[in-house]
Amino acid sequence: MQSLSELVEQSQQLLTQIRKHPQFKILRFDCDVTAGDVAQFFNTLQYSTTDLDLSRLEGFNE
């Protein structure tokens, strides 16, 4: 199983590819969440997982 950090990194790479894709560039969305918002979420998540010690979380010690 991949770590959360690895999954977030892959997601960030995919989001970058999606944002650069010609089909995505021509789409017009009318929503409150942008690709930039999603990128910021992944950046924050990546930063948060850097020092995460899973052994301290309930349920991971079992």
PDBQT receptor file of N, H, CA, C and O in Angstrom, charges set to zero:
ATOM      1  N   MET A   1       0.845  -1.180   0.000  1.00  0.00    +0.000 N 
ATOM      2  CA  MET A   1       0.000   0.000   0.000  1.00  0.00    +0.000 C 
ATOM      3  C   MET A   1       0.889   1.241   0.000  1.00  0.00    +0.000 C 
ATOM      4  O   MET A   1       1.877   1.313   0.730  1.00  0.00    +0.000 OA
ATOM      5  N   GLN A   2       0.525   2.207  -0.822  1.00  0.00    +0.000 N 
ATOM      6  H   GLN A   2      -0.278   2.149  -1.416  1.00  0.00    +0.000 HD
ATOM      7  CA  GLN A   2       1.279   3.457  -0.889  1.00  0.00    +0.000 C 
ATOM      8  C   GLN A   2       0.962   4.322   0.321  1.00  0.00    +0.000 C 
ATOM      9  O   GLN A   2      -0.131   4.254   0.885  1.00  0.00    +0.000 OA
ATOM     10  N   SER A   3       1.931   5.130   0.707  1.00  0.00    +0.000 N 
ATOM     11  H   SER A   3       2.819   5.185   0.249  1.00  0.00    +0.000 HD
ATOM     12  CA  SER A   3       1.709   6.060   1.812  1.00  0.00    +0.000 C 
ATOM     13  C   SER A   3       0.812   7.203   1.348  1.00  0.00    +0.000 C 
ATOM     14  O   SER A   3       0.675   7.459   0.152  1.00  0.00    +0.000 OA
ATOM     15  N   LEU A   4       0.218   7.869   2.300  1.00  0.00    +0.000 N 
ATOM     16  H   LEU A   4       0.330   7.661   3.272  1.00  0.00    +0.000 HD
ATOM     17  CA  LEU A   4      -0.630   9.017   1.981  1.00  0.00    +0.000 C 
ATOM     18  C   LEU A   4       0.176  10.083   1.259  1.00  0.00    +0.000 C 
ATOM     19  O   LEU A   4      -0.314  10.708   0.319  1.00  0.00    +0.000 OA
ATOM     20  N   SER A   5       1.400  10.289   1.692  1.00  0.00    +0.000 N 
ATOM     21  H   SER A   5       1.799   9.781   2.456  1.00  0.00    +0.000 HD
ATOM     22  CA  SER A   5       2.265  11.285   1.055  1.00  0.00    +0.000 C 
ATOM     23  C   SER A   5       2.494  10.969  -0.422  1.00  0.00    +0.000 C 
ATOM     24  O   SER A   5       2.473  11.867  -1.263  1.00  0.00    +0.000 OA
ATOM     25  N   GLU A   6       2.713   9.695  -0.733  1.00  0.00    +0.000 N 
ATOM     26  H   GLU A   6       2.730   8.965  -0.049  1.00  0.00    +0.000 HD
ATOM     27  CA  GLU A   6       2.916   9.285  -2.127  1.00  0.00    +0.000 C 
ATOM     28  C   GLU A   6       1.648   9.492  -2.949  1.00  0.00    +0.000 C 
ATOM     29  O   GLU A   6       1.711   9.946  -4.091  1.00  0.00    +0.000 OA
ATOM     30  N   LEU A   7       0.504   9.161  -2.369  1.00  0.00    +0.000 N 
ATOM     31  H   LEU A   7       0.453   8.792  -1.441  1.00  0.00    +0.000 HD
ATOM     32  CA  LEU A   7      -0.769   9.349  -3.073  1.00  0.00    +0.000 C 
ATOM     33  C   LEU A   7      -1.051  10.825  -3.338  1.00  0.00    +0.000 C 
ATOM     34  O   LEU A   7      -1.540  11.187  -4.408  1.00  0.00    +0.000 OA
ATOM     35  N   VAL A   8      -0.743  11.665  -2.368  1.00  0.00    +0.000 N 
ATOM     36  H   VAL A   8      -0.346  11.370  -1.499  1.00  0.00    +0.000 HD
ATOM     37  CA  VAL A   8      -0.943  13.106  -2.548  1.00  0.00    +0.000 C 
ATOM     38  C   VAL A   8      -0.033  13.617  -3.651  1.00  0.00    +0.000 C 
ATOM     39  O   VAL A   8      -0.459  14.417  -4.484  1.00  0.00    +0.000 OA
ATOM     40  N   GLU A   9       1.217  13.165  -3.665  1.00  0.00    +0.000 N 
ATOM     41  H   GLU A   9       1.562  12.516  -2.988  1.00  0.00    +0.000 HD
ATOM     42  CA  GLU A   9       2.147  13.592  -4.712  1.00  0.00    +0.000 C 
ATOM     43  C   GLU A   9       1.654  13.185  -6.093  1.00  0.00    +0.000 C 
ATOM     44  O   GLU A   9       1.721  13.974  -7.036  1.00  0.00    +0.000 OA
ATOM     45  N   GLN A  10       1.160  11.961  -6.216  1.00  0.00    +0.000 N 
ATOM     46  H   GLN A  10       1.105  11.320  -5.450  1.00  0.00    +0.000 HD
ATOM     47  CA  GLN A  10       0.603  11.510  -7.499  1.00  0.00    +0.000 C 
ATOM     48  C   GLN A  10      -0.596  12.362  -7.897  1.00  0.00    +0.000 C 
ATOM     49  O   GLN A  10      -0.754  12.712  -9.067  1.00  0.00    +0.000 OA
ATOM     50  N   SER A  11      -1.431  12.690  -6.935  1.00  0.00    +0.000 N 
ATOM     51  H   SER A  11      -1.302  12.405  -5.984  1.00  0.00    +0.000 HD
ATOM     52  CA  SER A  11      -2.615  13.514  -7.202  1.00  0.00    +0.000 C 
ATOM     53  C   SER A  11      -2.213  14.899  -7.683  1.00  0.00    +0.000 C 
ATOM     54  O   SER A  11      -2.831  15.450  -8.594  1.00  0.00    +0.000 OA
ATOM     55  N   GLN A  12      -1.179  15.458  -7.071  1.00  0.00    +0.000 N 
ATOM     56  H   GLN A  12      -0.677  15.010  -6.332  1.00  0.00    +0.000 HD
ATOM     57  CA  GLN A  12      -0.695  16.774  -7.489  1.00  0.00    +0.000 C 
ATOM     58  C   GLN A  12      -0.190  16.725  -8.933  1.00  0.00    +0.000 C 
ATOM     59  O   GLN A  12      -0.445  17.639  -9.718  1.00  0.00    +0.000 OA
ATOM     60  N   GLN A  13       0.520  15.660  -9.274  1.00  0.00    +0.000 N 
ATOM     61  H   GLN A  13       0.727  14.917  -8.637  1.00  0.00    +0.000 HD
ATOM     62  CA  GLN A  13       1.026  15.518 -10.641  1.00  0.00    +0.000 C 
ATOM     63  C   GLN A  13      -0.122  15.376 -11.633  1.00  0.00    +0.000 C 
ATOM     64  O   GLN A  13      -0.091  15.976 -12.707  1.00  0.00    +0.000 OA
ATOM     65  N   LEU A  14      -1.129  14.590 -11.282  1.00  0.00    +0.000 N 
ATOM     66  H   LEU A  14      -1.153  14.103 -10.409  1.00  0.00    +0.000 HD
ATOM     67  CA  LEU A  14      -2.290  14.436 -12.165  1.00  0.00    +0.000 C 
ATOM     68  C   LEU A  14      -3.043  15.747 -12.327  1.00  0.00    +0.000 C 
ATOM     69  O   LEU A  14      -3.471  16.087 -13.430  1.00  0.00    +0.000 OA
ATOM     70  N   LEU A  15      -3.204  16.479 -11.242  1.00  0.00    +0.000 N 
ATOM     71  H   LEU A  15      -2.856  16.202 -10.346  1.00  0.00    +0.000 HD
ATOM     72  CA  LEU A  15      -3.901  17.764 -11.316  1.00  0.00    +0.000 C 
ATOM     73  C   LEU A  15      -3.160  18.725 -12.251  1.00  0.00    +0.000 C 
ATOM     74  O   LEU A  15      -3.789  19.451 -13.021  1.00  0.00    +0.000 OA
ATOM     75  N   THR A  16      -1.846  18.728 -12.185  1.00  0.00    +0.000 N 
ATOM     76  H   THR A  16      -1.335  18.138 -11.560  1.00  0.00    +0.000 HD
ATOM     77  CA  THR A  16      -1.055  19.574 -13.077  1.00  0.00    +0.000 C 
ATOM     78  C   THR A  16      -1.286  19.179 -14.533  1.00  0.00    +0.000 C 
ATOM     79  O   THR A  16      -1.448  20.042 -15.397  1.00  0.00    +0.000 OA
ATOM     80  N   GLN A  17      -1.300  17.878 -14.802  1.00  0.00    +0.000 N 
ATOM     81  H   GLN A  17      -1.168  17.178 -14.100  1.00  0.00    +0.000 HD
ATOM     82  CA  GLN A  17      -1.549  17.403 -16.165  1.00  0.00    +0.000 C 
ATOM     83  C   GLN A  17      -2.954  17.780 -16.633  1.00  0.00    +0.000 C 
ATOM     84  O   GLN A  17      -3.145  18.178 -17.782  1.00  0.00    +0.000 OA
ATOM     85  N   ILE A  18      -3.924  17.655 -15.744  1.00  0.00    +0.000 N 
ATOM     86  H   ILE A  18      -3.768  17.332 -14.811  1.00  0.00    +0.000 HD
ATOM     87  CA  ILE A  18      -5.309  18.011 -16.086  1.00  0.00    +0.000 C 
ATOM     88  C   ILE A  18      -5.408  19.495 -16.413  1.00  0.00    +0.000 C 
ATOM     89  O   ILE A  18      -6.028  19.870 -17.408  1.00  0.00    +0.000 OA
ATOM     90  N   ARG A  19      -4.809  20.337 -15.591  1.00  0.00    +0.000 N 
ATOM     91  H   ARG A  19      -4.306  20.033 -14.782  1.00  0.00    +0.000 HD
ATOM     92  CA  ARG A  19      -4.888  21.792 -15.800  1.00  0.00    +0.000 C 
ATOM     93  C   ARG A  19      -4.256  22.218 -17.113  1.00  0.00    +0.000 C 
ATOM     94  O   ARG A  19      -4.667  23.220 -17.699  1.00  0.00    +0.000 OA
ATOM     95  N   LYS A  20      -3.258  21.467 -17.589  1.00  0.00    +0.000 N 
ATOM     96  H   LYS A  20      -2.924  20.653 -17.114  1.00  0.00    +0.000 HD
ATOM     97  CA  LYS A  20      -2.567  21.803 -18.845  1.00  0.00    +0.000 C 
ATOM     98  C   LYS A  20      -3.228  21.175 -20.070  1.00  0.00    +0.000 C 
ATOM     99  O   LYS A  20      -2.896  21.528 -21.201  1.00  0.00    +0.000 OA
ATOM    100  N   HIS A  21      -4.147  20.261 -19.855  1.00  0.00    +0.000 N 
ATOM    101  H   HIS A  21      -4.417  19.974 -18.936  1.00  0.00    +0.000 HD
ATOM    102  CA  HIS A  21      -4.755  19.524 -20.971  1.00  0.00    +0.000 C 
ATOM    103  C   HIS A  21      -5.642  20.454 -21.807  1.00  0.00    +0.000 C 
ATOM    104  O   HIS A  21      -6.424  21.221 -21.244  1.00  0.00    +0.000 OA
ATOM    105  N   PRO A  22      -5.532  20.400 -23.135  1.00  0.00    +0.000 N 
ATOM    106  CA  PRO A  22      -6.325  21.277 -24.007  1.00  0.00    +0.000 C 
ATOM    107  C   PRO A  22      -7.841  21.139 -23.789  1.00  0.00    +0.000 C 
ATOM    108  O   PRO A  22      -8.562  22.136 -23.828  1.00  0.00    +0.000 OA
ATOM    109  N   GLN A  23      -8.317  19.932 -23.563  1.00  0.00    +0.000 N 
ATOM    110  H   GLN A  23      -7.731  19.123 -23.531  1.00  0.00    +0.000 HD
ATOM    111  CA  GLN A  23      -9.762  19.758 -23.343  1.00  0.00    +0.000 C 
ATOM    112  C   GLN A  23     -10.212  20.441 -22.052  1.00  0.00    +0.000 C 
ATOM    113  O   GLN A  23     -11.306  21.003 -21.989  1.00  0.00    +0.000 OA
ATOM    114  N   PHE A  24      -9.365  20.389 -21.028  1.00  0.00    +0.000 N 
ATOM    115  H   PHE A  24      -8.477  19.932 -21.079  1.00  0.00    +0.000 HD
ATOM    116  CA  PHE A  24      -9.720  21.045 -19.775  1.00  0.00    +0.000 C 
ATOM    117  C   PHE A  24      -9.742  22.568 -19.942  1.00  0.00    +0.000 C 
ATOM    118  O   PHE A  24     -10.600  23.252 -19.384  1.00  0.00    +0.000 OA
ATOM    119  N   LYS A  25      -8.793  23.080 -20.711  1.00  0.00    +0.000 N 
ATOM    120  H   LYS A  25      -8.096  22.524 -21.165  1.00  0.00    +0.000 HD
ATOM    121  CA  LYS A  25      -8.684  24.526 -20.892  1.00  0.00    +0.000 C 
ATOM    122  C   LYS A  25      -9.914  25.138 -21.553  1.00  0.00    +0.000 C 
ATOM    123  O   LYS A  25     -10.217  26.308 -21.320  1.00  0.00    +0.000 OA
ATOM    124  N   ILE A  26     -10.630  24.366 -22.375  1.00  0.00    +0.000 N 
ATOM    125  H   ILE A  26     -10.384  23.415 -22.564  1.00  0.00    +0.000 HD
ATOM    126  CA  ILE A  26     -11.801  24.926 -23.055  1.00  0.00    +0.000 C 
ATOM    127  C   ILE A  26     -13.092  24.761 -22.258  1.00  0.00    +0.000 C 
ATOM    128  O   ILE A  26     -14.126  25.323 -22.621  1.00  0.00    +0.000 OA
ATOM    129  N   LEU A  27     -13.033  23.995 -21.177  1.00  0.00    +0.000 N 
ATOM    130  H   LEU A  27     -12.194  23.539 -20.881  1.00  0.00    +0.000 HD
ATOM    131  CA  LEU A  27     -14.233  23.804 -20.356  1.00  0.00    +0.000 C 
ATOM    132  C   LEU A  27     -14.563  25.073 -19.583  1.00  0.00    +0.000 C 
ATOM    133  O   LEU A  27     -13.676  25.814 -19.158  1.00  0.00    +0.000 OA
ATOM    134  N   ARG A  28     -15.820  25.297 -19.418  1.00  0.00    +0.000 N 
ATOM    135  H   ARG A  28     -16.541  24.695 -19.763  1.00  0.00    +0.000 HD
ATOM    136  CA  ARG A  28     -16.287  26.444 -18.620  1.00  0.00    +0.000 C 
ATOM    137  C   ARG A  28     -17.109  25.897 -17.466  1.00  0.00    +0.000 C 
ATOM    138  O   ARG A  28     -18.197  25.356 -17.663  1.00  0.00    +0.000 OA
ATOM    139  N   PHE A  29     -16.580  26.044 -16.266  1.00  0.00    +0.000 N 
ATOM    140  H   PHE A  29     -15.696  26.484 -16.106  1.00  0.00    +0.000 HD
ATOM    141  CA  PHE A  29     -17.280  25.567 -15.085  1.00  0.00    +0.000 C 
ATOM    142  C   PHE A  29     -17.902  26.734 -14.342  1.00  0.00    +0.000 C 
ATOM    143  O   PHE A  29     -17.327  27.820 -14.263  1.00  0.00    +0.000 OA
ATOM    144  N   ASP A  30     -19.074  26.495 -13.805  1.00  0.00    +0.000 N 
ATOM    145  H   ASP A  30     -19.541  25.613 -13.869  1.00  0.00    +0.000 HD
ATOM    146  CA  ASP A  30     -19.729  27.482 -12.948  1.00  0.00    +0.000 C 
ATOM    147  C   ASP A  30     -19.875  26.856 -11.566  1.00  0.00    +0.000 C 
ATOM    148  O   ASP A  30     -20.957  26.436 -11.157  1.00  0.00    +0.000 OA
ATOM    149  N   CYS A  31     -18.739  26.810 -10.859  1.00  0.00    +0.000 N 
ATOM    150  H   CYS A  31     -17.859  27.151 -11.192  1.00  0.00    +0.000 HD
ATOM    151  CA  CYS A  31     -18.771  26.215  -9.529  1.00  0.00    +0.000 C 
ATOM    152  C   CYS A  31     -17.880  27.032  -8.587  1.00  0.00    +0.000 C 
ATOM    153  O   CYS A  31     -17.121  27.903  -9.010  1.00  0.00    +0.000 OA
ATOM    154  N   ASP A  32     -18.002  26.720  -7.316  1.00  0.00    +0.000 N 
ATOM    155  H   ASP A  32     -18.618  26.012  -6.972  1.00  0.00    +0.000 HD
ATOM    156  CA  ASP A  32     -17.265  27.470  -6.299  1.00  0.00    +0.000 C 
ATOM    157  C   ASP A  32     -15.844  26.968  -6.097  1.00  0.00    +0.000 C 
ATOM    158  O   ASP A  32     -15.021  27.677  -5.519  1.00  0.00    +0.000 OA
ATOM    159  N   VAL A  33     -15.539  25.766  -6.559  1.00  0.00    +0.000 N 
ATOM    160  H   VAL A  33     -16.208  25.190  -7.029  1.00  0.00    +0.000 HD
ATOM    161  CA  VAL A  33     -14.220  25.179  -6.359  1.00  0.00    +0.000 C 
ATOM    162  C   VAL A  33     -13.470  25.190  -7.692  1.00  0.00    +0.000 C 
ATOM    163  O   VAL A  33     -13.987  24.739  -8.713  1.00  0.00    +0.000 OA
ATOM    164  N   THR A  34     -12.255  25.710  -7.663  1.00  0.00    +0.000 N 
ATOM    165  H   THR A  34     -11.835  26.077  -6.833  1.00  0.00    +0.000 HD
ATOM    166  CA  THR A  34     -11.438  25.770  -8.869  1.00  0.00    +0.000 C 
ATOM    167  C   THR A  34     -10.312  24.746  -8.776  1.00  0.00    +0.000 C 
ATOM    168  O   THR A  34     -10.069  24.177  -7.711  1.00  0.00    +0.000 OA
ATOM    169  N   ALA A  35      -9.633  24.517  -9.882  1.00  0.00    +0.000 N 
ATOM    170  H   ALA A  35      -9.830  24.979 -10.746  1.00  0.00    +0.000 HD
ATOM    171  CA  ALA A  35      -8.467  23.628  -9.882  1.00  0.00    +0.000 C 
ATOM    172  C   ALA A  35      -7.395  24.187  -8.956  1.00  0.00    +0.000 C 
ATOM    173  O   ALA A  35      -6.651  23.428  -8.335  1.00  0.00    +0.000 OA
ATOM    174  N   GLY A  36      -7.315  25.493  -8.862  1.00  0.00    +0.000 N 
ATOM    175  H   GLY A  36      -7.919  26.110  -9.366  1.00  0.00    +0.000 HD
ATOM    176  CA  GLY A  36      -6.367  26.124  -7.928  1.00  0.00    +0.000 C 
ATOM    177  C   GLY A  36      -6.699  25.805  -6.480  1.00  0.00    +0.000 C 
ATOM    178  O   GLY A  36      -5.802  25.600  -5.661  1.00  0.00    +0.000 OA
ATOM    179  N   ASP A  37      -7.991  25.763  -6.165  1.00  0.00    +0.000 N 
ATOM    180  H   ASP A  37      -8.719  25.929  -6.830  1.00  0.00    +0.000 HD
ATOM    181  CA  ASP A  37      -8.420  25.388  -4.812  1.00  0.00    +0.000 C 
ATOM    182  C   ASP A  37      -8.015  23.952  -4.500  1.00  0.00    +0.000 C 
ATOM    183  O   ASP A  37      -7.555  23.652  -3.399  1.00  0.00    +0.000 OA
ATOM    184  N   VAL A  38      -8.188  23.075  -5.474  1.00  0.00    +0.000 N 
ATOM    185  H   VAL A  38      -8.561  23.319  -6.369  1.00  0.00    +0.000 HD
ATOM    186  CA  VAL A  38      -7.826  21.671  -5.296  1.00  0.00    +0.000 C 
ATOM    187  C   VAL A  38      -6.312  21.546  -5.124  1.00  0.00    +0.000 C 
ATOM    188  O   VAL A  38      -5.847  20.779  -4.281  1.00  0.00    +0.000 OA
ATOM    189  N   ALA A  39      -5.545  22.288  -5.909  1.00  0.00    +0.000 N 
ATOM    190  H   ALA A  39      -5.922  22.911  -6.594  1.00  0.00    +0.000 HD
ATOM    191  CA  ALA A  39      -4.087  22.266  -5.788  1.00  0.00    +0.000 C 
ATOM    192  C   ALA A  39      -3.666  22.733  -4.399  1.00  0.00    +0.000 C 
ATOM    193  O   ALA A  39      -2.776  22.143  -3.786  1.00  0.00    +0.000 OA
ATOM    194  N   GLN A  40      -4.301  23.788  -3.904  1.00  0.00    +0.000 N 
ATOM    195  H   GLN A  40      -5.024  24.267  -4.402  1.00  0.00    +0.000 HD
ATOM    196  CA  GLN A  40      -3.984  24.289  -2.562  1.00  0.00    +0.000 C 
ATOM    197  C   GLN A  40      -4.315  23.245  -1.502  1.00  0.00    +0.000 C 
ATOM    198  O   GLN A  40      -3.569  23.079  -0.537  1.00  0.00    +0.000 OA
ATOM    199  N   PHE A  41      -5.439  22.536  -1.681  1.00  0.00    +0.000 N 
ATOM    200  H   PHE A  41      -6.045  22.670  -2.465  1.00  0.00    +0.000 HD
ATOM    201  CA  PHE A  41      -5.804  21.470  -0.756  1.00  0.00    +0.000 C 
ATOM    202  C   PHE A  41      -4.708  20.407  -0.713  1.00  0.00    +0.000 C 
ATOM    203  O   PHE A  41      -4.291  19.987   0.366  1.00  0.00    +0.000 OA
ATOM    204  N   PHE A  42      -4.237  19.968  -1.893  1.00  0.00    +0.000 N 
ATOM    205  H   PHE A  42      -4.576  20.308  -2.770  1.00  0.00    +0.000 HD
ATOM    206  CA  PHE A  42      -3.196  18.939  -1.930  1.00  0.00    +0.000 C 
ATOM    207  C   PHE A  42      -1.884  19.452  -1.339  1.00  0.00    +0.000 C 
ATOM    208  O   PHE A  42      -1.171  18.696  -0.679  1.00  0.00    +0.000 OA
ATOM    209  N   ASN A  43      -1.557  20.723  -1.566  1.00  0.00    +0.000 N 
ATOM    210  H   ASN A  43      -2.137  21.336  -2.103  1.00  0.00    +0.000 HD
ATOM    211  CA  ASN A  43      -0.349  21.292  -0.969  1.00  0.00    +0.000 C 
ATOM    212  C   ASN A  43      -0.439  21.260   0.553  1.00  0.00    +0.000 C 
ATOM    213  O   ASN A  43       0.520  20.892   1.232  1.00  0.00    +0.000 OA
ATOM    214  N   THR A  44      -1.600  21.648   1.083  1.00  0.00    +0.000 N 
ATOM    215  H   THR A  44      -2.379  21.946   0.531  1.00  0.00    +0.000 HD
ATOM    216  CA  THR A  44      -1.812  21.646   2.526  1.00  0.00    +0.000 C 
ATOM    217  C   THR A  44      -1.775  20.227   3.074  1.00  0.00    +0.000 C 
ATOM    218  O   THR A  44      -1.177  19.977   4.121  1.00  0.00    +0.000 OA
ATOM    219  N   LEU A  45      -2.409  19.301   2.373  1.00  0.00    +0.000 N 
ATOM    220  H   LEU A  45      -2.895  19.503   1.522  1.00  0.00    +0.000 HD
ATOM    221  CA  LEU A  45      -2.419  17.911   2.800  1.00  0.00    +0.000 C 
ATOM    222  C   LEU A  45      -1.009  17.331   2.787  1.00  0.00    +0.000 C 
ATOM    223  O   LEU A  45      -0.621  16.618   3.713  1.00  0.00    +0.000 OA
ATOM    224  N   GLN A  46      -0.244  17.634   1.745  1.00  0.00    +0.000 N 
ATOM    225  H   GLN A  46      -0.559  18.213   0.993  1.00  0.00    +0.000 HD
ATOM    226  CA  GLN A  46       1.134  17.142   1.659  1.00  0.00    +0.000 C 
ATOM    227  C   GLN A  46       1.953  17.675   2.832  1.00  0.00    +0.000 C 
ATOM    228  O   GLN A  46       2.706  16.926   3.454  1.00  0.00    +0.000 OA
ATOM    229  N   TYR A  47       1.810  18.954   3.135  1.00  0.00    +0.000 N 
ATOM    230  H   TYR A  47       1.198  19.562   2.630  1.00  0.00    +0.000 HD
ATOM    231  CA  TYR A  47       2.537  19.557   4.255  1.00  0.00    +0.000 C 
ATOM    232  C   TYR A  47       2.126  18.909   5.572  1.00  0.00    +0.000 C 
ATOM    233  O   TYR A  47       2.967  18.660   6.436  1.00  0.00    +0.000 OA
ATOM    234  N   SER A  48       0.839  18.638   5.724  1.00  0.00    +0.000 N 
ATOM    235  H   SER A  48       0.155  18.840   5.023  1.00  0.00    +0.000 HD
ATOM    236  CA  SER A  48       0.316  18.062   6.961  1.00  0.00    +0.000 C 
ATOM    237  C   SER A  48       0.785  16.635   7.176  1.00  0.00    +0.000 C 
ATOM    238  O   SER A  48       0.942  16.201   8.317  1.00  0.00    +0.000 OA
ATOM    239  N   THR A  49       1.010  15.903   6.102  1.00  0.00    +0.000 N 
ATOM    240  H   THR A  49       0.883  16.255   5.175  1.00  0.00    +0.000 HD
ATOM    241  CA  THR A  49       1.406  14.496   6.237  1.00  0.00    +0.000 C 
ATOM    242  C   THR A  49       2.901  14.329   6.427  1.00  0.00    +0.000 C 
ATOM    243  O   THR A  49       3.360  13.228   6.731  1.00  0.00    +0.000 OA
ATOM    244  N   THR A  50       3.664  15.384   6.257  1.00  0.00    +0.000 N 
ATOM    245  H   THR A  50       3.291  16.279   6.011  1.00  0.00    +0.000 HD
ATOM    246  CA  THR A  50       5.116  15.293   6.347  1.00  0.00    +0.000 C 
ATOM    247  C   THR A  50       5.572  14.805   7.718  1.00  0.00    +0.000 C 
ATOM    248  O   THR A  50       6.460  13.958   7.815  1.00  0.00    +0.000 OA
ATOM    249  N   ASP A  51       4.970  15.334   8.766  1.00  0.00    +0.000 N 
ATOM    250  H   ASP A  51       4.249  16.022   8.686  1.00  0.00    +0.000 HD
ATOM    251  CA  ASP A  51       5.384  14.981  10.122  1.00  0.00    +0.000 C 
ATOM    252  C   ASP A  51       4.341  14.143  10.851  1.00  0.00    +0.000 C 
ATOM    253  O   ASP A  51       4.333  14.089  12.080  1.00  0.00    +0.000 OA
ATOM    254  N   LEU A  52       3.471  13.497  10.104  1.00  0.00    +0.000 N 
ATOM    255  H   LEU A  52       3.477  13.540   9.105  1.00  0.00    +0.000 HD
ATOM    256  CA  LEU A  52       2.401  12.719  10.716  1.00  0.00    +0.000 C 
ATOM    257  C   LEU A  52       2.935  11.389  11.234  1.00  0.00    +0.000 C 
ATOM    258  O   LEU A  52       3.512  10.602  10.483  1.00  0.00    +0.000 OA
ATOM    259  N   ASP A  53       2.737  11.152  12.512  1.00  0.00    +0.000 N 
ATOM    260  H   ASP A  53       2.268  11.791  13.122  1.00  0.00    +0.000 HD
ATOM    261  CA  ASP A  53       3.152   9.895  13.144  1.00  0.00    +0.000 C 
ATOM    262  C   ASP A  53       1.908   9.052  13.359  1.00  0.00    +0.000 C 
ATOM    263  O   ASP A  53       1.158   9.270  14.310  1.00  0.00    +0.000 OA
ATOM    264  N   LEU A  54       1.688   8.077  12.463  1.00  0.00    +0.000 N 
ATOM    265  H   LEU A  54       2.298   7.899  11.691  1.00  0.00    +0.000 HD
ATOM    266  CA  LEU A  54       0.480   7.266  12.526  1.00  0.00    +0.000 C 
ATOM    267  C   LEU A  54       0.384   6.452  13.798  1.00  0.00    +0.000 C 
ATOM    268  O   LEU A  54      -0.719   6.085  14.203  1.00  0.00    +0.000 OA
ATOM    269  N   SER A  55       1.487   6.159  14.432  1.00  0.00    +0.000 N 
ATOM    270  H   SER A  55       2.383   6.457  14.103  1.00  0.00    +0.000 HD
ATOM    271  CA  SER A  55       1.449   5.353  15.650  1.00  0.00    +0.000 C 
ATOM    272  C   SER A  55       0.750   6.078  16.793  1.00  0.00    +0.000 C 
ATOM    273  O   SER A  55       0.303   5.444  17.749  1.00  0.00    +0.000 OA
ATOM    274  N   ARG A  56       0.651   7.390  16.702  1.00  0.00    +0.000 N 
ATOM    275  H   ARG A  56       1.013   7.905  15.925  1.00  0.00    +0.000 HD
ATOM    276  CA  ARG A  56      -0.035   8.155  17.756  1.00  0.00    +0.000 C 
ATOM    277  C   ARG A  56      -1.535   8.193  17.559  1.00  0.00    +0.000 C 
ATOM    278  O   ARG A  56      -2.264   8.550  18.485  1.00  0.00    +0.000 OA
ATOM    279  N   LEU A  57      -2.019   7.833  16.375  1.00  0.00    +0.000 N 
ATOM    280  H   LEU A  57      -1.427   7.543  15.623  1.00  0.00    +0.000 HD
ATOM    281  CA  LEU A  57      -3.437   7.909  16.091  1.00  0.00    +0.000 C 
ATOM    282  C   LEU A  57      -4.160   6.690  16.613  1.00  0.00    +0.000 C 
ATOM    283  O   LEU A  57      -3.658   5.569  16.520  1.00  0.00    +0.000 OA
ATOM    284  N   GLU A  58      -5.341   6.910  17.161  1.00  0.00    +0.000 N 
ATOM    285  H   GLU A  58      -5.749   7.820  17.236  1.00  0.00    +0.000 HD
ATOM    286  CA  GLU A  58      -6.155   5.817  17.684  1.00  0.00    +0.000 C 
ATOM    287  C   GLU A  58      -6.491   4.842  16.557  1.00  0.00    +0.000 C 
ATOM    288  O   GLU A  58      -6.835   5.261  15.452  1.00  0.00    +0.000 OA
ATOM    289  N   GLY A  59      -6.392   3.567  16.832  1.00  0.00    +0.000 N 
ATOM    290  H   GLY A  59      -6.112   3.227  17.730  1.00  0.00    +0.000 HD
ATOM    291  CA  GLY A  59      -6.712   2.554  15.853  1.00  0.00    +0.000 C 
ATOM    292  C   GLY A  59      -5.528   2.034  15.070  1.00  0.00    +0.000 C 
ATOM    293  O   GLY A  59      -5.612   0.955  14.483  1.00  0.00    +0.000 OA
ATOM    294  N   PHE A  60      -4.423   2.768  15.041  1.00  0.00    +0.000 N 
ATOM    295  H   PHE A  60      -4.355   3.644  15.518  1.00  0.00    +0.000 HD
ATOM    296  CA  PHE A  60      -3.247   2.314  14.314  1.00  0.00    +0.000 C 
ATOM    297  C   PHE A  60      -2.310   1.501  15.200  1.00  0.00    +0.000 C 
ATOM    298  O   PHE A  60      -1.367   0.885  14.704  1.00  0.00    +0.000 OA
ATOM    299  N   ASN A  61      -2.560   1.495  16.489  1.00  0.00    +0.000 N 
ATOM    300  H   ASN A  61      -3.326   1.996  16.892  1.00  0.00    +0.000 HD
ATOM    301  CA  ASN A  61      -1.708   0.752  17.408  1.00  0.00    +0.000 C 
ATOM    302  C   ASN A  61      -2.201  -0.669  17.613  1.00  0.00    +0.000 C 
ATOM    303  O   ASN A  61      -1.541  -1.445  18.304  1.00  0.00    +0.000 OA
ATOM    304  N   GLU A  62      -3.323  -1.032  17.046  1.00  0.00    +0.000 N 
ATOM    305  H   GLU A  62      -3.859  -0.402  16.485  1.00  0.00    +0.000 HD
ATOM    306  CA  GLU A  62      -3.910  -2.352  17.265  1.00  0.00    +0.000 C 
ATOM    307  C   GLU A  62      -3.279  -3.409  16.403  1.00  0.00    +0.000 C 
ATOM    308  O   GLU A  62      -3.667  -4.575  16.473  1.00  0.00    +0.000 OA
TER     309      GLU A  62
